[in-house]
Amino acid sequence: MKTVRIGLLGSGFAAELHMHAYRRVFGIRAQVLAVASRSEAVTEFGHRFGIPRSHRDWRILLDDPQIDVIDICTPPAVHAEMIVASVRAGKHVICEKPFTGYFGRLGDRAPVGRTVAKSLMYERVMAEMEELSSVIRASGRLFLYAEDWIYAPAVIKTAEILRATRDKILFMKAEESHSGSHAAHAAQWAMTGGGALIRQGCHPLSAVLYLKQVEAKARGERVAVSDVTCDVGMLTHGLRREERSHIHADPVDVEDWGMLSLTFSDGTKATVFAGDVILGGVRNLVETYTSGGALFSNIAPNNHLVTYLTDEAKLADVYITEKVDRKTGWQFVCLEEEWTRGYFGEIQDFMECVAFGREPLSGLDLAFEAIKVQYAGYRAAEEGKRIAL
């Protein structure tokens, strides 16, 4: 049995999801040898998951000859630096979303999201991604883009049906929204590279881009995004403090609501929606309308298990689903969340890619295209016009 040895960067929410997935890998021995994080909680994280070594300096992992792949689960502002250093150290790279973004440069006035033109952001992000891509390709190392929606069972099945039917996708509608992030950095462009539309919207956008390429390949066609329009807003600015008890959005210079519309070169369309102002749990949805039918990928909520319960205290240790403010009443319970949302399939694919030297379903091309479209969208929203790609 082949062994893949991993060095994990980060000890937050995404890192936990990845650790649960590593435990479910089959046919390959996946060993997380070390974790590095600036957080003081990194030692406890390492103990909890049985990771042999914990560090505060991530560069120590690059010098470890035992480590085959670096798994980047850190805030996006440091992704580019970590990717370059890792591949130059001879490591394969797993990178959480987003690939990169604009987080401010020397001379920018704060807050970046209000003072730097989105057209300039787009130009600089495109230049950085071209440089990143060149470094990755020249290294000969694998770049594995941790976009879990590509591996969600509902999306995998949608792709299988598209390959079988060869039907033309006419329109897609995709969404990730919820009641907002508890993390303070989510309110600042300099930390996240944007607001809800990139922090959550990157998932449905990537799914839309992926499924359109699946359809095009099945039909023997070449299809690309030809232009985008976009609208964003800061809807919660009008709320009084007492009206924020359930919505956890307080943006400084980022959007808490966004809508991105794509036109493809074959004239078909897709709309991506994201928001931090939606109560009732996380909405992870992809609707695909084709020349031969309709496919609804209800990643969350879904009706695998629907409950009506009355005693909150008895449910204290029971996980129901993410981003709900109560466990009683009618609830759509998320079963095997790491499987439903694609994390198990994602890590399994990545381990096989490293072990056997093949390309992943979700790789560099998707990572690049998603950010390209995203920042073209931000430019479209600011300038109030359609942006051609």
VOBA-540523 format. One record per residue: residue in three letters; x negated, y negated, z negated of N, C-alpha, C in turn. Coordinates in steps of 0.05 Angstrom, whole numbers, padded with zeros to 5 digits, always signed. Layout:
N
ALAXYZXYZXYZ...
END
This chain:
389
MET-00017+00024+00000+00000+00000+00000-00018-00025+00000LYS-00011-00043+00018-00027-00068+00019-00021-00086-00004THR-00041-00102-00012-00038-00121-00035-00042-00149-00024VAL-00024-00167-00032-00027-00196-00026-00029-00210-00053ARG-00050-00226-00056-00056-00240-00081-00051-00270-00078ILE-00035-00280-00096-00024-00307-00094-00034-00325-00116GLY-00039-00350-00109-00044-00372-00128-00021-00391-00126LEU-00008-00396-00148+00017-00413-00149+00010-00441-00158LEU+00018-00461-00143+00015-00489-00151+00043-00500-00159GLY+00045-00507-00185+00071-00517-00195+00083-00497-00215SER+00099-00508-00233+00111-00491-00253+00140-00500-00259GLY+00153-00512-00239+00180-00522-00242+00201-00503-00231PHE+00223-00514-00223+00247-00499-00214+00240-00481-00190ALA+00227-00493-00169+00220-00477-00145+00201-00455-00152ALA+00181-00460-00169+00162-00440-00176+00176-00416-00190GLU+00195-00422-00207+00210-00401-00220+00225-00383-00200LEU+00238-00396-00181+00252-00381-00160+00233-00363-00144HIS+00209-00373-00138+00189-00357-00124+00180-00334-00141MET+00176-00338-00167+00167-00317-00184+00187-00294-00185HIS+00213-00301-00187+00233-00280-00188+00233-00264-00161ALA+00228-00278-00139+00227-00265-00113+00202-00247-00110TYR+00179-00255-00121+00155-00239-00119+00160-00212-00133ARG+00176-00212-00154+00181-00187-00168+00198-00168-00152ARG+00211-00177-00131+00229-00160-00116+00217-00152-00089VAL+00192-00159-00084+00179-00151-00059+00176-00121-00058PHE+00181-00109-00035+00178-00080-00033+00159-00073-00010GLY+00146-00051-00011+00128-00042+00010+00101-00055+00010ILE+00098-00076-00006+00073-00091-00009+00070-00098-00039ARG+00046-00098-00049+00041-00105-00076+00035-00135-00077ALA+00054-00151-00087+00050-00180-00089+00041-00187-00118GLN+00016-00197-00120+00005-00204-00146-00001-00234-00148VAL+00013-00247-00167+00007-00275-00173-00015-00275-00194LEU-00039-00283-00185-00063-00281-00202-00067-00306-00219ALA-00057-00329-00210-00062-00354-00225-00040-00374-00218VAL-00035-00392-00237-00017-00414-00233-00031-00439-00243ALA-00026-00461-00228-00038-00487-00236-00016-00508-00235SER-00016-00525-00255+00004-00547-00256-00006-00568-00275ARG+00001-00593-00269-00006-00615-00287+00010-00615-00313SER+00033-00600-00312+00050-00599-00335+00038-00583-00358GLU+00042-00592-00383+00032-00578-00406+00047-00551-00409ALA+00069-00548-00396+00084-00523-00398+00073-00500-00381VAL+00051-00506-00367+00040-00486-00348+00031-00460-00363THR+00020-00463-00387+00012-00440-00403+00035-00422-00410GLU+00057-00435-00419+00081-00420-00426+00093-00407-00402PHE+00092-00421-00379+00102-00410-00354+00086-00385-00347GLY+00060-00387-00349+00043-00364-00342+00049-00340-00360HIS+00052-00345-00386+00058-00323-00405+00085-00310-00399ARG+00104-00327-00393+00131-00317-00388+00133-00299-00364PHE+00117-00304-00343+00117-00288-00319+00094-00269-00317GLY+00078-00267-00338+00056-00248-00338+00034-00255-00318ILE+00029-00281-00313+00008-00289-00295-00019-00290-00310PRO-00039-00277-00301-00064-00274-00317-00078-00300-00324ARG-00078-00320-00305-00093-00345-00311-00076-00369-00306SER-00079-00389-00323-00064-00414-00321-00085-00437-00321HIS-00081-00457-00304-00099-00479-00302-00084-00505-00299ARG-00097-00527-00306-00086-00554-00302-00096-00566-00276ASP-00119-00556-00266-00131-00566-00241-00126-00546-00219TRP-00111-00554-00199-00103-00536-00177-00126-00528-00159ARG-00147-00544-00158-00169-00538-00140-00185-00514-00149ILE-00182-00507-00175-00196-00483-00185-00187-00458-00169LEU-00161-00458-00161-00150-00435-00147-00163-00432-00119LEU-00171-00454-00107-00182-00453-00080-00210-00440-00080ASP-00223-00440-00103-00250-00428-00105-00249-00399-00113ASP-00225-00388-00117-00222-00361-00126-00222-00342-00101PRO-00243-00326-00097-00244-00309-00073-00223-00287-00073GLN-00211-00281-00096-00191-00260-00097-00164-00269-00086ILE-00159-00295-00085-00133-00306-00077-00131-00307-00046ASP-00110-00295-00035-00105-00295-00006-00089-00318+00003VAL-00069-00327-00013-00049-00346-00005-00043-00365-00027ILE-00041-00391-00021-00033-00412-00040-00004-00418-00036ASP+00012-00417-00057+00040-00422-00056+00045-00450-00069ILE+00053-00469-00052+00055-00497-00061+00084-00503-00069CYS+00089-00506-00095+00115-00512-00106+00114-00538-00122THR+00102-00558-00111+00097-00583-00125+00114-00605-00112PRO+00115-00629-00125+00129-00651-00112+00118-00657-00084PRO+00135-00666-00065+00127-00668-00037+00105-00689-00032ALA+00101-00708-00050+00081-00728-00045+00052-00717-00044VAL+00048-00693-00055+00021-00682-00054+00018-00658-00035HIS+00039-00652-00020+00039-00629-00002+00016-00630+00018ALA+00013-00653+00032-00006-00655+00054-00034-00650+00044GLU-00042-00663+00021-00068-00659+00010-00073-00630+00003MET-00054-00617-00009-00057-00589-00017-00058-00570+00006ILE-00042-00575+00027-00043-00558+00051-00070-00559+00064VAL-00081-00583+00068-00107-00586+00082-00129-00572+00065ALA-00129-00578+00039-00150-00566+00022-00148-00536+00022SER-00124-00525+00022-00120-00496+00020-00129-00482+00046VAL-00121-00492+00069-00129-00478+00094-00159-00481+00099ARG-00170-00503+00091-00199-00507+00094-00215-00489+00075ALA-00202-00480+00053-00214-00461+00035-00210-00432+00044GLY-00197-00429+00067-00193-00402+00078-00168-00388+00068LYS-00149-00403+00056-00125-00391+00045-00102-00395+00064HIS-00084-00375+00065-00058-00378+00078-00042-00397+00059VAL-00021-00409+00070-00006-00429+00054+00024-00423+00056ILE+00037-00421+00033+00066-00423+00031+00071-00451+00021CYS+00090-00466+00033+00095-00493+00024+00125-00498+00022GLU+00134-00506-00002+00162-00513-00006+00169-00538+00010LYS+00195-00541+00014+00205-00564+00029+00201-00590+00013PRO+00200-00613+00026+00195-00617+00055+00166-00614+00061PHE+00160-00611+00087+00132-00608+00097+00115-00631+00087THR+00124-00655+00092+00111-00679+00083+00131-00702+00084GLY+00122-00727+00083+00141-00750+00084+00125-00775+00081TYR+00139-00797+00078+00126-00823+00073+00130-00831+00044PHE+00108-00835+00030+00109-00840+00001+00096-00866-00007GLY+00089-00882+00013+00076-00907+00008+00046-00906+00013ARG+00035-00928+00022+00006-00930+00026-00005-00956+00014LEU-00031-00958+00012-00044-00981+00000-00034-01006+00014GLY-00025-01025-00001-00015-01050+00010+00015-01052+00012ASP+00029-01029+00010+00058-01029+00010+00069-01042-00016ARG+00089-01058-00013+00103-01070-00036+00124-01051-00047ALA+00126-01049-00073+00146-01032-00086+00173-01048-00088PRO+00195-01033-00086+00197-01005-00081+00196-00999-00051VAL+00182-00977-00044+00175-00971-00016+00200-00969+00001GLY+00221-00956-00010+00245-00951+00006+00259-00976+00015ARG+00254-00999+00002+00267-01024+00010+00248-01042+00025THR+00222-01039+00023+00204-01058+00035+00189-01049+00060VAL+00188-01023+00064+00173-01013+00088+00194-01005+00109ALA+00190-01015+00133+00209-01009+00155+00208-00980+00162LYS+00232-00969+00167+00234-00940+00173+00220-00933+00200SER+00219-00952+00217+00204-00948+00242+00175-00943+00237LEU+00163-00958+00218+00135-00954+00211+00132-00928+00196MET+00150-00921+00179+00149-00895+00165+00149-00873+00186TYR+00167-00874+00205+00168-00854+00226+00142-00851+00241GLU+00130-00873+00249+00104-00872+00263+00082-00859+00246ARG+00081-00867+00221+00060-00857+00204+00064-00828+00197VAL+00089-00820+00192+00094-00791+00186+00088-00774+00211MET+00095-00783+00234+00089-00768+00259+00059-00764+00262ALA+00044-00786+00257+00015-00784+00260+00003-00765+00239GLU+00013-00766+00215+00003-00748+00194+00010-00719+00201MET+00034-00714+00211+00042-00687+00217+00025-00676+00241GLU+00019-00692+00260+00002-00683+00282-00026-00675+00271GLU-00036-00691+00253-00063-00685+00241-00061-00660+00224LEU-00040-00657+00208-00036-00633+00192-00035-00608+00209SER-00019-00610+00230-00015-00587+00248-00041-00579+00261SER-00057-00599+00269-00083-00592+00281-00101-00578+00262VAL-00102-00587+00237-00119-00575+00217-00110-00546+00212ILE-00083-00542+00209-00072-00515+00204-00079-00496+00227ARG-00074-00505+00251-00079-00487+00274-00108-00481+00278ALA-00125-00501+00273-00154-00496+00276-00165-00477+00255SER-00151-00476+00232-00161-00459+00210-00157-00429+00215GLY-00137-00423+00232-00131-00395+00236-00115-00382+00214ARG-00107-00398+00194-00091-00389+00171-00062-00391+00177LEU-00046-00375+00164-00017-00376+00167-00005-00399+00151PHE+00015-00413+00163+00030-00433+00149+00059-00423+00147LEU+00068-00418+00123+00094-00406+00117+00112-00426+00103TYR+00131-00436+00118+00148-00458+00109+00171-00447+00092ALA+00171-00453+00066+00191-00442+00048+00218-00455+00050GLU+00231-00451+00073+00258-00460+00077+00277-00436+00073ASP+00287-00434+00049+00302-00410+00041+00328-00406+00057TRP+00340-00427+00067+00365-00423+00082+00361-00406+00107ILE+00338-00406+00119+00333-00389+00142+00336-00360+00135TYR+00332-00354+00110+00332-00326+00101+00358-00319+00085ALA+00376-00339+00082+00401-00333+00068+00416-00312+00085PRO+00427-00291+00072+00440-00269+00086+00462-00279+00106ALA+00477-00300+00098+00498-00310+00116+00486-00322+00141VAL+00463-00336+00139+00450-00348+00162+00437-00326+00179ILE+00424-00306+00166+00412-00284+00180+00433-00270+00197LYS+00457-00266+00186+00478-00252+00201+00489-00269+00223THR+00491-00295+00219+00499-00314+00240+00479-00312+00264ALA+00453-00311+00257+00433-00309+00278+00436-00282+00293GLU+00441-00261+00279+00444-00234+00292+00468-00235+00311ILE+00490-00247+00303+00513-00249+00321+00508-00266+00345LEU+00494-00288+00341+00487-00305+00364+00470-00291+00384ARG+00450-00275+00375+00434-00259+00393+00450-00239+00408ALA+00469-00227+00395+00485-00205+00407+00505-00216+00428THR+00518-00239+00421+00539-00250+00438+00528-00267+00460ARG+00505-00281+00455+00494-00301+00473+00514-00324+00478ASP+00532-00328+00460+00551-00350+00462+00537-00377+00459LYS+00547-00397+00472+00536-00424+00470+00546-00438+00444ILE+00528-00448+00428+00536-00464+00405+00544-00492+00415LEU+00569-00499+00409+00580-00525+00418+00577-00546+00397PHE+00580-00538+00371+00579-00557+00350+00573-00542+00324MET+00556-00555+00307+00551-00544+00280+00555-00566+00260LYS+00565-00558+00237+00570-00577+00215+00558-00564+00190ALA+00538-00577+00177+00524-00564+00155+00521-00584+00132GLU+00520-00574+00108+00520-00591+00084+00505-00579+00061GLU+00490-00595+00047+00483-00589+00019+00489-00614+00003SER+00505-00611-00017+00512-00633-00035+00518-00623-00063HIS+00514-00641-00082+00521-00634-00110+00523-00660-00126SER+00521-00658-00152+00527-00681-00169+00502-00697-00176GLY+00479-00691-00163+00455-00707-00168+00434-00693-00184SER+00409-00703-00182+00386-00691-00195+00382-00704-00222HIS+00374-00687-00242+00367-00697-00268+00339-00708-00269ALA+00323-00702-00248+00295-00711-00248+00293-00741-00242ALA+00278-00756-00258+00276-00785-00254+00263-00791-00227HIS+00244-00774-00218+00230-00781-00193+00248-00780-00168ALA+00271-00766-00171+00290-00764-00148+00301-00791-00140ALA+00299-00811-00157+00310-00838-00152+00291-00855-00136GLN+00266-00846-00132+00245-00863-00121+00234-00852-00095TRP+00234-00869-00074+00223-00861-00048+00194-00853-00050ALA+00178-00866-00066+00150-00861-00068+00144-00833-00079MET+00163-00820-00091+00160-00793-00102+00172-00772-00084THR+00193-00779-00071+00209-00758-00056+00209-00762-00026GLY+00200-00785-00016+00200-00790+00013+00228-00795+00024GLY+00247-00802+00007+00274-00807+00015+00293-00798-00007GLY+00319-00798-00001+00339-00791-00021+00353-00765-00015ALA+00379-00764-00019+00394-00739-00016+00391-00727+00011LEU+00388-00743+00032+00388-00733+00059+00363-00716+00065ILE+00341-00722+00051+00317-00706+00055+00314-00685+00032ARG+00322-00693+00008+00318-00675-00015+00337-00651-00013GLN+00362-00656-00005+00381-00634-00001+00386-00628+00029GLY+00388-00649+00044+00395-00647+00072+00375-00632+00089CYS+00350-00630+00079+00330-00615+00094+00338-00586+00099HIS+00354-00574+00080+00362-00547+00082+00382-00543+00105PRO+00405-00556+00105+00424-00553+00127+00412-00562+00154LEU+00395-00583+00154+00382-00591+00179+00365-00569+00190SER+00349-00556+00173+00332-00535+00183+00348-00511+00193ALA+00370-00505+00180+00387-00483+00189+00399-00489+00217VAL+00408-00514+00221+00419-00523+00246+00398-00520+00268LEU+00374-00530+00263+00352-00529+00283+00345-00500+00289TYR+00344-00483+00269+00337-00455+00272+00358-00440+00289LEU+00383-00443+00282+00404-00429+00296+00407-00438+00325LYS+00402-00463+00330+00403-00472+00358+00380-00460+00374GLN+00357-00456+00362+00335-00443+00376+00340-00413+00380VAL+00354-00400+00361+00361-00372+00364+00380-00369+00388GLU+00400-00387+00390+00418-00386+00412+00404-00391+00439ALA+00387-00411+00439+00373-00418+00464+00355-00395+00474LYS+00341-00382+00455+00324-00360+00463+00340-00336+00473ALA+00363-00331+00460+00380-00309+00469+00391-00313+00497ARG+00396-00338+00504+00407-00345+00530+00385-00351+00551GLY+00360-00350+00543+00338-00356+00562+00337-00386+00569GLU+00345-00403+00550+00345-00432+00555+00324-00446+00538ARG+00318-00470+00545+00301-00488+00529+00318-00511+00520VAL+00321-00514+00493+00338-00535+00482+00322-00550+00460ALA+00325-00576+00460+00311-00592+00439+00331-00614+00430VAL+00325-00627+00408+00340-00650+00399+00333-00673+00417SER+00354-00685+00429+00348-00708+00447+00351-00735+00433ASP+00370-00737+00415+00372-00763+00400+00388-00759+00374VAL+00386-00778+00356+00400-00777+00331+00412-00803+00324THR+00434-00802+00308+00445-00825+00295+00448-00818+00265CYS+00451-00838+00248+00450-00833+00220+00463-00856+00204ASP+00475-00849+00182+00485-00869+00163+00479-00860+00135VAL+00470-00879+00118+00464-00872+00090+00476-00893+00072GLY+00478-00887+00047+00489-00906+00028+00480-00901-00001MET+00484-00921-00018+00478-00919-00046+00505-00923-00060LEU+00521-00902-00061+00549-00904-00069+00552-00909-00099THR+00533-00899-00115+00536-00900-00144+00528-00927-00156HIS+00517-00945-00140+00509-00971-00151+00533-00987-00163GLY+00557-00981-00154+00580-00995-00164+00592-00982-00189LEU+00580-00961-00199+00591-00947-00223+00581-00961-00249ARG+00599-00963-00268+00591-00972-00295+00578-00948-00309ARG+00563-00954-00330+00549-00933-00345+00568-00911-00354GLU+00592-00919-00364+00611-00899-00374+00623-00882-00352GLU+00619-00890-00327+00629-00875-00304+00609-00855-00294ARG+00585-00853-00307+00564-00836-00297+00561-00810-00313SER+00581-00803-00329+00578-00780-00346+00576-00753-00331HIS+00587-00752-00307+00586-00727-00291+00569-00729-00266ILE+00564-00753-00256+00547-00756-00233+00520-00765-00242HIS+00499-00751-00233+00472-00756-00242+00456-00768-00220ALA+00465-00790-00210+00451-00805-00188+00449-00834-00197ASP+00425-00844-00197+00419-00872-00204+00396-00882-00187PRO+00400-00884-00161+00378-00889-00142+00366-00916-00145VAL+00339-00917-00143+00324-00943-00143+00323-00953-00114ASP+00312-00937-00096+00309-00946-00068+00314-00923-00048VAL+00330-00903-00056+00337-00881-00039+00367-00879-00036GLU+00376-00864-00016+00405-00860-00012+00415-00837-00030ASP+00440-00840-00040+00453-00818-00054+00474-00805-00037TRP+00476-00814-00012+00495-00803+00008+00483-00807+00036GLY+00486-00787+00053+00475-00790+00080+00489-00771+00100MET+00490-00780+00124+00502-00764+00146+00484-00768+00171LEU+00474-00745+00182+00456-00745+00204+00470-00730+00227SER+00471-00743+00251+00484-00731+00274+00463-00726+00296LEU+00462-00701+00306+00443-00693+00326+00457-00688+00352THR+00444-00697+00374+00453-00689+00401+00430-00673+00413PHE+00436-00649+00424+00416-00632+00436+00414-00637+00466SER+00393-00628+00478+00388-00634+00506+00408-00620+00524ASP+00423-00601+00514+00445-00589+00530+00472-00602+00525GLY+00471-00625+00511+00496-00640+00506+00512-00632+00482THR+00504-00611+00468+00519-00602+00445+00511-00618+00420LYS+00525-00614+00398+00523-00632+00375+00520-00617+00349ALA+00510-00630+00329+00509-00620+00301+00510-00644+00282THR+00523-00640+00260+00525-00660+00239+00515-00648+00213VAL+00498-00663+00199+00487-00654+00173+00495-00674+00152PHE+00505-00664+00130+00515-00682+00108+00501-00674+00082ALA+00494-00694+00066+00482-00690+00040+00490-00712+00021GLY+00494-00705-00004+00502-00725-00024+00496-00717-00052ASP+00492-00737-00069+00488-00734-00098+00514-00742-00113VAL+00536-00742-00099+00560-00753-00111+00584-00733-00110ILE+00577-00707-00107+00598-00687-00103+00599-00670-00128LEU+00622-00670-00142+00626-00654-00166+00636-00626-00159GLY+00633-00607-00178+00644-00581-00174+00623-00560-00166GLY+00598-00566-00169+00577-00547-00162+00564-00553-00136VAL+00545-00536-00128+00530-00541-00103+00546-00531-00079ARG+00547-00546-00058+00559-00539-00033+00537-00534-00012ASN+00533-00508-00005+00513-00500+00015+00528-00486+00038LEU+00533-00500+00059+00551-00491+00080+00540-00496+00108VAL+00545-00477+00126+00539-00481+00154+00562-00470+00171GLU+00575-00488+00186+00596-00479+00204+00586-00481+00232THR+00589-00459+00247+00579-00457+00275+00602-00450+00293TYR+00607-00469+00312+00629-00465+00331+00617-00460+00358THR+00624-00437+00370+00612-00429+00395+00633-00426+00417SER+00624-00420+00441+00642-00415+00464+00658-00390+00460GLY+00651-00373+00440+00665-00348+00436+00675-00344+00409GLY+00673-00363+00391+00684-00359+00364+00674-00380+00344ALA+00677-00374+00319+00668-00392+00297+00656-00375+00275LEU+00635-00385+00263+00621-00371+00242+00617-00390+00218PHE+00627-00383+00195+00625-00399+00171+00606-00386+00152SER+00583-00398+00147+00563-00388+00127+00568-00402+00101ASN+00582-00390+00083+00588-00401+00057+00567-00391+00037ILE+00544-00403+00037+00522-00395+00019+00531-00400-00010ALA+00542-00424-00014+00554-00431-00040+00572-00455-00036PRO+00596-00455-00048+00607-00433-00063+00617-00411-00044ASN+00618-00387-00055+00631-00365-00041+00649-00350-00061ASN+00664-00331-00051+00683-00317-00069+00676-00288-00075HIS+00649-00283-00078+00640-00257-00087+00653-00250-00114LEU+00654-00271-00132+00667-00268-00158+00679-00294-00165VAL+00706-00295-00168+00720-00319-00177+00731-00313-00205THR+00727-00331-00223+00736-00327-00251+00753-00350-00260TYR+00771-00343-00279+00785-00363-00295+00781-00356-00324LEU+00766-00372-00338+00759-00367-00366+00766-00391-00383THR+00769-00386-00410+00780-00407-00427+00763-00415-00450ASP+00742-00399-00457+00726-00404-00481+00697-00410-00473GLU+00690-00436-00474+00663-00444-00466+00642-00432-00484ALA+00648-00430-00510+00628-00421-00529+00619-00392-00523LYS+00638-00375-00516+00631-00347-00510+00614-00344-00485LEU+00613-00365-00468+00598-00363-00443+00571-00377-00445ALA+00562-00384-00469+00538-00400-00473+00513-00387-00459ASP+00511-00361-00459+00488-00348-00448+00493-00335-00420VAL+00515-00343-00408+00523-00332-00382+00518-00353-00360TYR+00503-00345-00340+00499-00364-00317+00522-00361-00298ILE+00534-00383-00291+00557-00384-00273+00548-00392-00245THR+00539-00417-00243+00528-00427-00218+00515-00454-00224GLU+00499-00464-00205+00484-00489-00209+00502-00513-00207LYS+00496-00533-00223+00508-00560-00222+00538-00561-00228VAL+00547-00543-00245+00574-00546-00256+00572-00556-00285ASP+00591-00573-00293+00590-00585-00319+00606-00569-00340ARG+00617-00546-00332+00632-00529-00350+00633-00501-00338LYS+00639-00481-00355+00641-00454-00345+00670-00443-00346THR+00687-00459-00358+00715-00451-00360+00731-00460-00336GLY+00757-00452-00336+00774-00458-00312+00766-00440-00289TRP+00775-00447-00266+00768-00432-00242+00739-00437-00234GLN+00724-00416-00230+00696-00418-00222+00688-00398-00200PHE+00671-00407-00182+00660-00389-00162+00632-00381-00172VAL+00630-00357-00182+00606-00348-00195+00585-00339-00174CYS+00561-00349-00177+00540-00343-00158+00526-00317-00167LEU+00528-00296-00151+00516-00270-00157+00489-00268-00142GLU+00469-00259-00157+00442-00255-00144+00435-00281-00129GLU+00433-00303-00143+00429-00329-00130+00404-00329-00112GLU+00383-00317-00122+00358-00317-00106+00361-00301-00080TRP+00379-00281-00079+00385-00267-00055+00404-00283-00037THR+00426-00293-00049+00446-00307-00034+00434-00331-00020ARG+00416-00345-00033+00405-00370-00022+00380-00365-00005GLY+00370-00339-00004+00349-00333+00015+00321-00329+00004TYR+00318-00333-00023+00291-00333-00034+00278-00305-00032PHE+00294-00284-00037+00283-00257-00036+00273-00251-00007GLY+00290-00257+00013+00283-00252+00041+00259-00268+00049GLU+00258-00293+00040+00236-00311+00047+00209-00300+00038ILE+00208-00294+00012+00182-00284+00001+00175-00257+00013GLN+00194-00240+00018+00189-00214+00030+00176-00218+00058ASP+00187-00236+00074+00177-00242+00100+00148-00253+00098PHE+00144-00271+00080+00118-00284+00077+00096-00263+00069MET+00103-00245+00051+00084-00225+00042+00077-00206+00065GLU+00097-00199+00081+00092-00182+00105+00075-00197+00125CYS+00079-00223+00128+00063-00239+00147+00034-00239+00139VAL+00029-00244+00114+00001-00244+00104-00012-00217+00106ALA+00004-00196+00098-00007-00169+00098-00013-00159+00126PHE+00004-00165+00145+00001-00154+00172-00006-00174+00194GLY-00009-00199+00186-00019-00219+00206+00001-00227+00227ARG+00026-00230+00220+00046-00239+00239+00058-00265+00231GLU+00072-00279+00250+00084-00305+00244+00110-00302+00230PRO+00118-00321+00213+00143-00319+00198+00167-00329+00214LEU+00191-00323+00204+00215-00335+00216+00214-00365+00212SER+00205-00374+00189+00204-00403+00183+00174-00411+00180GLY+00165-00426+00200+00137-00433+00201+00132-00463+00208LEU+00109-00468+00219+00100-00495+00224+00118-00511+00243ASP+00127-00498+00264+00144-00512+00284+00170-00523+00271LEU+00183-00506+00255+00208-00515+00242+00202-00537+00222ALA+00180-00534+00206+00173-00554+00186+00169-00582+00200PHE+00155-00582+00222+00149-00606+00237+00174-00619+00248GLU+00191-00602+00261+00215-00613+00274+00234-00624+00254ALA+00237-00611+00231+00256-00620+00211+00249-00648+00201ILE+00223-00653+00196+00215-00679+00186+00217-00700+00208LYS+00210-00692+00233+00212-00710+00256+00241-00720+00258VAL+00260-00702+00258+00288-00710+00261+00297-00726+00237GLN+00289-00718+00213+00296-00732+00189+00289-00761+00189TYR+00264-00767+00196+00254-00794+00195+00264-00810+00219ALA+00270-00797+00241+00284-00811+00263+00311-00819+00254GLY+00324-00802+00237+00350-00809+00226+00349-00833+00207TYR+00329-00834+00190+00326-00857+00173+00322-00883+00189ARG+00307-00881+00211+00303-00904+00228+00329-00912+00241ALA+00344-00892+00250+00370-00898+00263+00389-00912+00244ALA+00389-00903+00218+00407-00915+00199+00399-00944+00193GLU+00373-00950+00191+00365-00977+00185+00369-00996+00209GLU+00364-00986+00233+00367-01003+00257+00395-01003+00269GLY+00412-00985+00259+00440-00985+00268+00443-00977+00297LYS+00425-00958+00307+00427-00951+00335+00418-00921+00338ARG+00424-00910+00361+00416-00883+00368+00386-00883+00374ILE+00371-00863+00362+00343-00861+00367+00337-00837+00385ALA+00324-00842+00407+00317-00820+00426+00292-00807+00416LEU+00291-00781+00419+00267-00766+00412+00252-00758+00437
END
